[in-house]
Amino acid sequence: MEYNLYINGKSVPCHSHMDIFNPATGELLGKCPVAGREQLDAAVSAAAEAFKSWSQTSDEVRKAACHGMGKILEDHAEELAKLVTEEQGKPLNGLGSRFELGGCQAWTHYTADLELPVKVVQDNEEGYVELHRKPVGVVGSITPWNWPLMIAIWHVVPAIRSGNTVVIKPSPYTPLGTLRMVELMAASLPPGVLNVISGRDDLGQMMSEHPGIQKIVFTGSCATGGKIMASAAPTLKRLTLELGGNDAGIVLPDVDPQAIAEGLFWGAFINGGQTCAALKRLYVHEDIYEDVCAALTGYAANLPMGNGLDENTALGPVQNEMQYNKVRDLVSDAVANGARVLLGADPKEGPGYFYPATLLADVSNGMRIVDEEQFGPALPIIKFSSLDEAIEMANASENGLGGSVWSADVDRAKEIALRMECGSVWINKHGMIQPNVPFGGVKKSGIGVEFGEEGLKEYTTIQAVYS
């Protein structure tokens, strides 16, 4: 099936296409349009023209349009979930594609009801001053391949809710679901408010350089985020960048290893570990180190891996060959440097990028599997003896997206959380983000936040009105 672009309220065919394959089977799934500068210019022009009227619409109109998009997502949830599984690989069930579509709906409806009222900052004999939040203009959204539809929603809905218009470019690995979703959701909006173009990586650079785009929102790797920041600099675009994680978890000796094993596993292996805020490094106190290793291994040993369209599958493939090879390389390097394999590390030949859930013990900071973000189904487990040592190792990273503390003493865990250098810290869980809580990173994990009122403000400028 050949897919089209969607620009200015119309399905737009493209003369060039690229093949998109199912990562579980290797089979051809569809043909994605490859847009160039001409199509990008058309999408930006349509968005700029639509901005003139959309930015002046009432709060109630924008709210209703966003709720309308949420209703469309509900009506087409199963169709879109199946498409996500086919092109991304994640299972339909569990924390998979149906979960992703549920998240799309929840974030859309919650964001629709957010408001940014006029703020009075002065009202006295010296004068009256109001602060108004105004939309930025045309927003360029560049999304990744791991949660292709939910992250698109995180970009698109707050932009539209606050009065902006959007041009979105999905990852070249997983474009089909976004192309279909945008075409569906755009029925709730005037032409030109939401446009989707697809293509290769060079299209993203064209967007970040484009003088007609006033803001870029990007989710992806630190390296690409840096390139976007550099190419956006000449036009002084506003940026929201949610970048790499390499999240650390610290397990204190007062926990019950069996009780936390399931939470630890899914904190690390949600979406096969292909999640920015997944648990990537696990630091466990020496008193319970072997018990935690055993409990994790016991939980993970019998989870079925396979084609996500099988209703019984718990873990799907790595999404693409490049990421599969990176995970395999990091695990091989760790084993060569003394890591003890508790589970996995033995990929089988055959169709699909299936890398088994892998647990590695006896690793340490300085090994690549710890220092680099693996972004896949492999978890290094590091032993520590003192709490200060654990915190120092957890913070010894260029990243700072999320972290977690696992303890029976929640108050003590909160004290430790405040010493961790990351944007979010969870107690006795990991990665459970919410639409009402701002989410973002420190250090090289990004700039700005998403979600909630704070995230909505990122799509606006402030205008002070004196009277």
C-alpha positions, 0 to 999 in steps of 0.5 A: 500500500502506498501512503500519502502526505497530508497537507492543507486538509488534503491527501497529497501523493508523492512521486518518491517512496521508500519501503517500510518493513515489519521488524518481526517478520521482515515482510513489506508493510507499506510504502512511505512517501519521501518528501523534499523541500517542495513538499516541506515548503507547501506544508509550512505555507499551509500551516502559516496561512492557517495560523492567521485564523487558528491563533485568533479562535476562542479557547472553547473552539480549540478545546472542542477541536482537541476533544474531537481529535481524542474521540477520533483516536478512540474510534480508530484505536484498534486500527492504529494499534495494529499498525503500530505493532506491525511497523514498530514491533511492540505487542498489542497487549500489556504495555504495548500498542493498545496501551499506547493508543490508550495513552494517546487518548488520555493525553489528548483529552487531558491537554484539551482541558488545560487553560492558560488564563490571563495573569494580573501581575500588577493592580494598584495606583501605579497601574494595571498589568496583564500577562497574556500567553500567545501562540508561537506560530508554526511548530515543527514536530520531529518524532522517534520510532519507539512510541511513534503515535503517543509522542506525536500526540505529546507534540501536536495536541499542546501545540494546537491547544495553545493556538499554533499550527503544526507540521509533523515529521515521523521517524523514517522507521515508523512513519505509517501510523503517524501518516494515518493518524494525522489524516484521521485527526485532521477531520477535527481541524480546519485545513492547514492546522495539522500537516504531516510530511515524511521522508529521510533524516535530511528532512528533519534538518530542512525543518530545523533550518526552515525560516517559516517554522518558529519552534521545533519540538523533538524527541530522540537521541542526544546527538540528533538533538545537538544537530537540531539545536545547531541548525535552528540557531541561525533562525533563533527558533524556540526548542523543546528537546527530550533526549536520551536517558540512561536512567539509574535505579538504586535498590536499598537493602530493606526491600523484598526482592521478590516483591519488587522484581516485576516492577524492576523488570517492566521499568527496564523492559517496557517496550523492549527497553526502547524507551527514553525513561526506561531503567537502564542501569540498576544499582543494588546493595551488596546485602541483597544483590544476589537475591535481586538478581535471582528474583529478576531472572526468575520473573523474566525467564518465561516471558514469551517473545515473538510477533506482537500480533500474537495476543500472548506475546509479552516482548517484541523485537528490537525495532530496527537493525541498527539498534539491534546491532548496538544492543548486541555489541554492548552485551558482547563487550560486557561479556568480554569484560567479565559480565556474568550472564544471568539470562539471555545474550544468545540471539537466535538466527531467523527472521525479525530483530529478536534480541532476548531479554538479557540480564547482566551481573558483575558489571561496573561503571566504565563498561560500555553497557553502563556508560552508554544508553543501550535502548534495548532489552538488556539490563546491567546490574551493578553492586554497591556497598555504600549509599554515597557510592551508589548516588555518585555512580548514578549521577556519573552520566551525561544524561539526567532524564529519570531515576528511581529509588527502591526502599521500604522507607519512602521518606528516606527514598525521597531524601535520596531522590533529591540527591539524584541529578535527573528531571523525574524520580520515582519511588518503588517504580520507574518511568510512570509518566502522567499527563498532569506532571511536567516531564523533562531532563537535565544535563544532556537529556534535553531542554524544556518540559512537556505535559501539564500547564508547564508543558503547554506554556512552552508553545507560547510567548508572553505579552505584557499589556500595560493600562 
